[in-house]
């Protein structure tokens, strides 16, 4: 027969109570906070663009002021900014000459030096701390798209590249946008079924060939896509080849329509409407 613990105490006194778990958790939190403070003092956060110390999310005030935010007037289809306001609903020459598979595209900023540095830091340097600010700017730029959206779909990486990078920058941005806009995200809705070369340095035609047939909605994911108004999320829009290939795959899976929302887009010189 087991002996009760109380009667096994020869002194007859009650054992001391265990330290509460909440106290231990508070101690751990305090130690962690102190460690972070010490690290911040030793290694202050630097501006991602100019490397000056900053308080906040990656950019000093001077570099933030150098970002070129895109605002109206712009092409109602592609979101390319115009030099002057031609009136509502006007299209750019690109939208008329080569209309994409997606319905509309919007970007938060022009792809200039500061934006390029932010994109590269997020994509290649594990600077996921930049995603919250970048995502918030995208929410503002894509407000009209998000107001109608049923689903956010990030542009996927091939599993080999995803394994080497450890995370998908488009997925990181999509999570921030989903939290602010209240729109669900379907990370697995679209799959990159074959690896592709880096698009950097390729011509427009080479970019289109590079991503042709690279994306697919797998049979088990078609129900998540069918009939949905989808906003495709990516970091940069250059020629639009990747976004167009993704949109075609989603539309083949019976998506109702596809819009595109990116952090930055390449703008070549001055654009005039037709």
ChimeraX attribute file (.defattr): number of C-alpha atoms within 10 A of each C-alpha:
attribute: neighborCount
match mode: 1-to-1
recipient: residues
	/A:1	3
	/A:2	4
	/A:3	7
	/A:4	8
	/A:5	9
	/A:6	12
	/A:7	11
	/A:8	9
	/A:9	11
	/A:10	7
	/A:11	9
	/A:12	9
	/A:13	9
	/A:14	10
	/A:15	10
	/A:16	6
	/A:17	6
	/A:18	6
	/A:19	8
	/A:20	8
	/A:21	9
	/A:22	9
	/A:23	10
	/A:24	11
	/A:25	11
	/A:26	11
	/A:27	12
	/A:28	12
	/A:29	12
	/A:30	12
	/A:31	12
	/A:32	12
	/A:33	12
	/A:34	12
	/A:35	12
	/A:36	13
	/A:37	13
	/A:38	12
	/A:39	12
	/A:40	11
	/A:41	10
	/A:42	9
	/A:43	11
	/A:44	14
	/A:45	18
	/A:46	17
	/A:47	21
	/A:48	22
	/A:49	19
	/A:50	13
	/A:51	12
	/A:52	14
	/A:53	15
	/A:54	15
	/A:55	12
	/A:56	13
	/A:57	16
	/A:58	24
	/A:59	25
	/A:60	19
	/A:61	11
	/A:62	11
	/A:63	17
	/A:64	14
	/A:65	11
	/A:66	12
	/A:67	17
	/A:68	16
	/A:69	16
	/A:70	19
	/A:71	15
	/A:72	14
	/A:73	18
	/A:74	26
	/A:75	27
	/A:76	19
	/A:77	21
	/A:78	22
	/A:79	25
	/A:80	29
	/A:81	22
	/A:82	20
	/A:83	14
	/A:84	12
	/A:85	14
	/A:86	15
	/A:87	9
	/A:88	11
	/A:89	11
	/A:90	18
	/A:91	20
	/A:92	21
	/A:93	14
	/A:94	17
	/A:95	19
	/A:96	12
	/A:97	8
	/A:98	8
	/A:99	14
	/A:100	20
	/A:101	18
	/A:102	24
	/A:103	16
	/A:104	21
	/A:105	25
	/A:106	28
	/A:107	30
	/A:108	27
	/A:109	24
	/A:110	23
	/A:111	24
	/A:112	15
	/A:113	13
	/A:114	20
	/A:115	25
	/A:116	16
	/A:117	15
	/A:118	24
	/A:119	21
	/A:120	15
	/A:121	19
	/A:122	23
	/A:123	18
	/A:124	12
	/A:125	11
	/A:126	14
	/A:127	16
	/A:128	15
	/A:129	14
	/A:130	20
	/A:131	25
	/A:132	18
	/A:133	16
	/A:134	24
	/A:135	25
	/A:136	19
	/A:137	18
	/A:138	25
	/A:139	24
	/A:140	15
	/A:141	22
	/A:142	23
	/A:143	14
	/A:144	11
	/A:145	19
	/A:146	23
	/A:147	11
	/A:148	13
	/A:149	20
	/A:150	17
	/A:151	22
	/A:152	28
	/A:153	26
	/A:154	28
	/A:155	26
	/A:156	23
	/A:157	23
	/A:158	17
	/A:159	15
	/A:160	11
	/A:161	14
	/A:162	13
	/A:163	11
	/A:164	8
	/A:165	15
	/A:166	11
	/A:167	16
	/A:168	21
	/A:169	27
	/A:170	25
	/A:171	23
	/A:172	22
	/A:173	26
	/A:174	33
	/A:175	23
	/A:176	19
	/A:177	27
	/A:178	17
	/A:179	13
	/A:180	14
	/A:181	16
	/A:182	14
	/A:183	19
	/A:184	16
	/A:185	22
	/A:186	18
	/A:187	18
	/A:188	16
	/A:189	23
	/A:190	25
	/A:191	21
	/A:192	19
	/A:193	16
	/A:194	15
	/A:195	15
	/A:196	16
	/A:197	9
	/A:198	10
	/A:199	17
	/A:200	8
	/A:201	8
	/A:202	13
	/A:203	11
	/A:204	14
	/A:205	10
	/A:206	13
	/A:207	21
	/A:208	18
	/A:209	14
	/A:210	18
	/A:211	22
	/A:212	17
	/A:213	15
	/A:214	18
	/A:215	24
	/A:216	22
	/A:217	22
	/A:218	15
	/A:219	9
	/A:220	9
	/A:221	16
	/A:222	18
	/A:223	15
	/A:224	15
	/A:225	24
	/A:226	17
	/A:227	15
	/A:228	19
	/A:229	19
	/A:230	28
	/A:231	30
	/A:232	25
	/A:233	27
	/A:234	25
	/A:235	26
	/A:236	24
	/A:237	22
	/A:238	17
	/A:239	18
	/A:240	21
	/A:241	21
	/A:242	21
	/A:243	27
	/A:244	21
	/A:245	21
	/A:246	31
	/A:247	28
	/A:248	21
	/A:249	21
	/A:250	27
	/A:251	20
	/A:252	15
	/A:253	21
	/A:254	15
	/A:255	20
	/A:256	15
	/A:257	21
	/A:258	27
	/A:259	25
	/A:260	28
	/A:261	30
	/A:262	28
	/A:263	30
	/A:264	27
	/A:265	26
	/A:266	16
	/A:267	17
	/A:268	10
	/A:269	7
	/A:270	9
	/A:271	17
	/A:272	19
	/A:273	20
	/A:274	12
